[in-house]
Amino acid sequence: MVLRFLLLPITGPLMGVTWLGEKILEHASTEIDDKDNLSKQLLALQLAFDMGEIPEEEFEIQEEALLLAILEAEEQERDQTSE
């Protein structure tokens, strides 16, 4: 316990940098997963339409919503990388 207290000025900033790195990685992974999930949903929607499970009107509405969500995710990614 005393050793940990004495080494705190050295280990404290290292633990802070490690924590910050983990948070950045977690955030980036979430964004990548979101884009991947949206792409998978779009593919599943296309497959359902091709198999005749959903009507064309419903397909177009859902497709547009998914494409807009993918574009928004890409814009957010570009904004964050430019900051």
Secondary structure, DSSP 8 states (H G I E B T S, - for coil): -HHHHHTHHHHHHHHHHHHHHHHHHHHHHHHHHHHHHHHHHHHHHHHHHHTTSS-HHHHHHHHHHHHHHHHHHHHHHHHHHH-
